[in-house]
């Protein structure tokens, strides 16, 4: 596998000035490249915390950056959608979200949300009598509750412990990660197999199930999102 990605092969979600860059470092496996960015891109090209990959590496080796509370020292580390990047020395906190232009963006968040991560369930298997859930960033969770979790639901973690279960059902609030309504927050009005009818700003529209990410219920999202 090549160590870099050519400019014309970069995901459209990466906020990089393409005419100034020929190659970008290929991240380690983890989240989908479309919904994740390598640490070097996040620090150098988005947050402007270093002018080169070497400078970013020095910052990481000094234990100056964490993702979801875990220290990261690799510039190829893949930061996924909903991950929280923290720079303790400057007391900065960011969450990786996608905006209405379809671009991944690191958004400032309050300290109260620093430990919160929402994972969308994309896989469900039985492992030694327990239910193994795989979320969108590649993380796997074992649970005894085989029936309550379904593919398409979301799990809320607070400081790496399961805090809540957000079901894909009528009335849930969702964050749209694809289609022409990408980046919108909407409520589910109806579910028809792989098609979901949503409403946002009193406008109704249909989206495919894979583009729906449950983020709240009872008209309230669990985290701050782009408006």
Secondary structure, 3 states (H helix, E strand, C coil): CCCEEEHHHCCCCCCCCHHHCCEEECCCCCCCHHHEEEHHHHHHHHCCCCCCHHHHHHHHHCCCCEECCEECCCCCCEEECCCEEEEHHHCEEEEEEECCCCCEEEEECCHHHCCEEEEEEEEEEEECCEEEEEECCCCEEEECCCCCCCCCCEEEEECCEEEEEECCCCCCEEEECCCCCCCCEEEEEEEECCEEEEEECCEEEEEEHHHEEEEEECCEECCCCCC
